């Protein structure tokens, strides 16, 4: 059968829908209607049940008023799950649902192919510039729940280098060196303001990301949910 989904959300299209400025998005984040935004991207992986990581993580994020941006194979998974139509606003938390229904958009925005992840960074840079701060201070995160390709490694590296924490669902082949593990999972934060984490369970990854986003909100002086109150919603 066919899959219905809404696509075409370039940076220009998103800003156009907001009236040419990121101000409405910033206002929604400040008010807590949108807690933050997460790029859920990357391949499918034969080591992981197909689409499970993408769909489950996205479901938990939008339920908790976190806007999700997708590209590439991840977008195919979300499209098949019905998360990329305006009607999917019903799957979102009350704040995100209100914003999506007002704009007629889904809570999961398709921003292109896997090599278009730079668009997500351009949008993050526009938000940072508007607020007069750095990208690493914003309530943003990246996730690649089912990645496998070398291309995904380079994409993840430039996202982290730009200041956005990124959670991988599949362990990268770096554990032969504890120095490399320490650098990527901790040391980079002192250099670029972000780091990698590995969490194969999308339910736990959602908790990890939500705690990170609320910590960034706290750092900006915005209303935030204390870390200890964010727990897994899995049955």
TINU-227747 format. One record per atom (N, C-alpha, C): x, y, z; residue in three letters. Coordinates in steps of 0.2 Angstrom, whole numbers, plus 2048, in hexadecimal, padded with zeros to 3 digits. Example, Ala and Ser with C-alpha at 12.3 -4.5 7.8 and 13.67 -1.06 7.14 Angstrom:
<rs>
8427E4827Ala83E7EA827Ala8427F0827Ala8407F5823Ser8447FB824Ser840800827Ser
</rs>
This chain:
<rs>
8047FA800Unk800800800Unk804806800Unk80180C7FFUnk8058127FFUnk805815806Unk80A819807Unk80B81D80DUnk80A82480CUnk806828810Unk80582F810Unk809832815Unk80D837812Unk81183B817Unk812842814Unk813847818Unk81584E816Unk81C84F817Unk81F851811Unk826852811Unk82885A80EUnk82E85B80DUnk83086180AUnk83286780FUnk833865815Unk83586A81BUnk83C86C81AUnk83E870815Unk845873815Unk84587981BUnk84A87B81CUnk84B881821Unk84788781FUnk847888818Unk84388E815Unk83C88D816Unk83A886815Unk832885816Unk83088681DUnk834883822Unk832884829Unk83288B82BUnk83788F829Unk83789682BUnk83189A827Unk830898821Unk82A89B81EUnk824899821Unk823893824Unk81D892827Unk81C89682EUnk822898830Unk82289C837Unk8228A3835Unk8218A582FUnk8208AC82EUnk8278AF82CUnk82C8AB82AUnk8338AD828Unk8388AE82EUnk8368AD834Unk83A8AE83AUnk8398A883EUnk83F8A6842Unk83E8A1847Unk83A8A384DUnk8388A984EUnk8358AC854Unk82F8A7856Unk82B8A5852Unk8258A1855Unk82789A858Unk82D897855Unk82F891857Unk83389285EUnk83789885EUnk83A899865Unk83589B86AUnk83089E868Unk82A8A086DUnk827899870Unk82689586BUnk82388E86DUnk82888A872Unk82E88B871Unk833887875Unk83388B87CUnk83489187CUnk834895882Unk82E894886Unk828893883Unk822892887Unk82188B889Unk825886886Unk82587F888Unk82087B884Unk81D87E87FUnk81887A87BUnk81D875877Unk823878875Unk827873872Unk82D873877Unk82F86D879Unk83586D87EUnk83B86E87BUnk83C86B874Unk84286C871Unk84186886AUnk847867867Unk846863860Unk84C85E860Unk84A85885CUnk84F85385CUnk84F851854Unk855850852Unk85684D84BUnk85684584CUnk851842849Unk85283A84AUnk853838842Unk859836841Unk85C83483AUnk85F82E83AUnk86182C834Unk866827833Unk86282182FUnk86681B82FUnk86481682BUnk86081182FUnk85E80B82BUnk85C80582FUnk862801830Unk8627FC834Unk8677F8836Unk8657F1837Unk8687EC833Unk8667E5834Unk8667E283BUnk86A7E6840Unk86B7E3846Unk8657E684BUnk8617EA848Unk85B7ED84CUnk8557EB848Unk84F7E984CUnk8497E8848Unk8477EF844Unk8457EE83EUnk8457F4839Unk8407F983CUnk8427FF83CUnk83E80583EUnk83C805845Unk83D800849Unk83B800850Unk83F806854Unk845807853Unk84880D856Unk846814854Unk84581584EUnk84381B84BUnk83C81D84EUnk83781884DUnk83081984EUnk82F81A856Unk83281685AUnk831816861Unk83481C864Unk83A81E862Unk83D824865Unk83982A863Unk83782B85DUnk83383085AUnk82C83185EUnk82982B85FUnk82382B863Unk82482E86AUnk82982C86DUnk82A82E874Unk82C836874Unk82F83886FUnk83183F86FUnk82B84486EUnk827842869Unk822846867Unk81C84686CUnk81C840870Unk817840875Unk81984587BUnk81F84787BUnk82184B880Unk82385287EUnk820854878Unk82085B876Unk82785D873Unk82A858870Unk83185986DUnk830858865Unk83185D862Unk83185D85AUnk836859858Unk834855853Unk839850850Unk83A852848Unk841852847Unk843853840Unk84684D83DUnk84484B837Unk846845834Unk84984582DUnk84E84182BUnk850841825Unk851839823Unk85283881CUnk85583281AUnk85082C81CUnk85482681DUnk85082081FUnk84B821825Unk84E82582AUnk84A826830Unk84382882EUnk84382D829Unk83C830827Unk83882B824Unk83A826820Unk83682081DUnk83381D823Unk83781B828Unk83481882EUnk82E81C831Unk82F822832Unk82A826835Unk824827831Unk82582882AUnk820828826Unk81B822826Unk81E81C826Unk81A816826Unk81681582DUnk819819832Unk816818839Unk81081E839Unk80F822834Unk80A827834Unk80C82D838Unk81282E83AUnk81483483EUnk81683A83AUnk81583A833Unk81784082FUnk81184382BUnk80B84282EUnk80684682BUnk80384A831Unk80085082EUnk7FD855833Unk7F8851839Unk7F584C837Unk7F184883BUnk7F5845841Unk7FB844840Unk7FF841845Unk80084684BUnk7FE84C84BUnk7FE851850Unk7FA84E856Unk7F5849855Unk7F284685AUnk7F684185EUnk7FC83F85BUnk80183B85FUnk80583F864Unk805846863Unk80A84A867Unk80784C86DUnk80C84F871Unk809852878Unk805858877Unk80285A87CUnk7FD86087BUnk801866878Unk80786887AUnk80A86E877Unk80C86E870Unk80F86886EUnk811867867Unk80B866863Unk806863866Unk800862862Unk7FD869860Unk7FD86D865Unk7FA874863Unk7FD87785EUnk80487785EUnk80887B859Unk807878852Unk807871852Unk80686D84CUnk80086F849Unk7FA86F84DUnk7F487084AUnk7F3877848Unk7F687C84BUnk7F6883849Unk7F9884842Unk7FE880841Unk80288183BUnk80087C835Unk7FC877837Unk7FB872832Unk80086D830Unk80586C835Unk80B868834Unk80B862838Unk80F85C836Unk81085783BUnk815858840Unk815854845Unk81A85584BUnk821852849Unk82184F843Unk82784C840Unk82884F83AUnk82D853839Unk82F857833Unk83485482EUnk832852828Unk83784F824Unk83B855820Unk842855822Unk84685A81FUnk84B857819Unk84A852816Unk84D850811Unk851849811Unk85684880DUnk85984180DUnk85F841813Unk86283C813Unk86783B819Unk86D840818Unk86E843812Unk873848811Unk87184F812Unk86A84F814Unk868856815Unk86785781DUnk86B854821Unk86B855828Unk86E85C829Unk87285E825Unk875865825Unk86F86A826Unk869869823Unk86386D824Unk86186E82BUnk86286982FUnk860869836Unk86586D83AUnk86B86D838Unk87087183BUnk86F879839Unk86D87A833Unk86B881831Unk866884835Unk86187F836Unk85B88283AUnk85D883841Unk86187F844Unk86488084BUnk86888684BUnk86C887846Unk87088D846Unk86C894846Unk866893842Unk861899841Unk85E89A848Unk85D89584CUnk85A896853Unk85F899857Unk865896857Unk86B89985BUnk86C8A085AUnk86C8A2853Unk86D8A9851Unk8688AD854Unk8628AB853Unk85C8AF855Unk85C8B085DUnk85F8AB861Unk85F8AC868Unk8658AF86AUnk86A8B0866Unk8718B3868Unk8758AE86CUnk8748A786BUnk8788A386FUnk87B89D86AUnk87E89886DUnk881893869Unk87D88D868Unk87E889863Unk87A883862Unk87A87E868Unk88087E86BUnk880879870Unk87C87B876Unk87A881877Unk87588387CUnk86E88287BUnk86C880875Unk86587F873Unk862878875Unk85C877877Unk859871878Unk85886D872Unk85D86A86FUnk85E866869Unk86186086AUnk86085B867Unk864855867Unk863851860Unk86884C85FUnk868848859Unk86784185BUnk86483D857Unk864836858Unk864832852Unk86882C852Unk86882784CUnk86782084FUnk86181F850Unk85F818854Unk861812850Unk862812849Unk86380C846Unk86980D840Unk86D812842Unk87381383DUnk87780D83BUnk87A80D835Unk87F808833Unk88580B82FUnk88381082BUnk888812825Unk88E816828Unk893816824Unk89981B825Unk896822825Unk892823820Unk88F82A81FUnk88C82D826Unk889828829Unk88582A82FUnk88B82C835Unk890829835Unk89682B839Unk898832838Unk899834832Unk89B83B830Unk896840832Unk88F83E831Unk88A842832Unk88984383AUnk88A83E83EUnk88A83E845Unk88F843848Unk895842845Unk89B846847Unk89A84D846Unk89784F840Unk89685683FUnk891859843Unk88C855845Unk886857849Unk889859850Unk88D854853Unk88F85585AUnk89485B859Unk89885B854Unk89D861854Unk89A867854Unk894867851Unk89086E851Unk88D86F858Unk88D86B85DUnk88A86C863Unk884869865Unk882863861Unk87C860863Unk87D859865Unk87C85786BUnk87C85086EUnk87984B869Unk87C846868Unk879841864Unk87983A867Unk873836867Unk872830869Unk87282B864Unk877826864Unk87782085FUnk87481A862Unk87081785EUnk86C811860Unk87080A85FUnk87680B85BUnk87A80585AUnk88180785CUnk88480385FUnk88B804862Unk89080585CUnk89480B85CUnk89980B856Unk89F807858Unk8A3806853Unk8A9801854Unk8AF805856Unk8AE80885CUnk8B480C85FUnk8B6809866Unk8B3804868Unk8B580186FUnk8BB7FE870Unk8BF7FE86AUnk8C67FB86BUnk8CB80086EUnk8C880686FUnk8CC80C872Unk8C880F877Unk8CA80F87EUnk8C6812883Unk8C781A882Unk8CD81C87FUnk8CE82387EUnk8C9826879Unk8C8822874Unk8C382586FUnk8BC825872Unk8BA820876Unk8B4820879Unk8B382687EUnk8B8827882Unk8B882C886Unk8B7833883Unk8BB83487DUnk8BA83A879Unk8B383B877Unk8B1836873Unk8AA837870Unk8A4837875Unk8A583487BUnk89F83387FUnk8A0839885Unk8A583C885Unk8A684188BUnk8AA847889Unk8B1845887Unk8B684B886Unk8B4850881Unk8B084E87CUnk8AE853877Unk8AA858879Unk8A685787FUnk8A285C882Unk8A6862884Unk8AC861886Unk8B0867888Unk8B286B882Unk8B286887CUnk8B586B876Unk8B086E872Unk8AA86A871Unk8A586D86CUnk89E86E86FUnk89E86C876Unk89886D879Unk893867878Unk895862875Unk89085C874Unk894855874Unk891850874Unk894849874Unk88F844871Unk89283E871Unk88E83886FUnk88C834875Unk886831874Unk88482C879Unk882826875Unk882820878Unk87F81A874Unk87A817879Unk874816876Unk86E813879Unk86A80F875Unk86A808874Unk867804870Unk85F804871Unk85D805877Unk856805879Unk85380C877Unk84E80C872Unk84B813871Unk847816876Unk84581287BUnk841814881Unk846818885Unk84C815887Unk85181888BUnk85481E887Unk85581D881Unk85882387DUnk85382987DUnk84C82887DUnk84882D87EUnk849831885Unk84982D88AUnk84A830891Unk851834891Unk85683188EUnk85D83588EUnk85C83B88AUnk85983B884Unk858841880Unk854846884Unk84E844887Unk84A84988AUnk84D84C890Unk851848894Unk85584B899Unk85A851897Unk85D84F891Unk86285488EUnk85E85A88CUnk85985A889Unk85585F887Unk85386488DUnk850861892Unk84E864898Unk85486889BUnk85A86589BUnk86086889EUnk86286E89AUnk86186D893Unk86387388FUnk85E879890Unk857877891Unk85287C893Unk854880899Unk85687C89EUnk85887F8A5Unk85E8838A4Unk8638828A0Unk86988689EUnk86788C89BUnk86188D897Unk85F893894Unk85A897898Unk85989489EUnk8548988A3Unk84D8978A1Unk84B89189DUnk84589089BUnk84288B8A0Unk83B88B8A1Unk8388858A5Unk83A87E8A3Unk83C87A8A8Unk83E8748A6Unk83B86E8ABUnk83C8688A9Unk83A8638ADUnk8408608B0Unk84085F8B7Unk84685C8BAUnk8478558B8Unk84E8538B7Unk85084D8B4Unk84D8478B8Unk84C8478BEUnk8498418C2Unk8428408C0Unk83F8458BDUnk8388448BBUnk8378418B4Unk83C8408B1Unk83C83D8AAUnk83E8368AAUnk8398328A9Unk83A82B8A9Unk8378278A3Unk8398218A2Unk83681D89CUnk82F81C89DUnk82B81D897Unk82481C897Unk822815894Unk827811893Unk82680A890Unk822806895Unk81D803893Unk8197FF897Unk81D7F989AUnk
</rs>
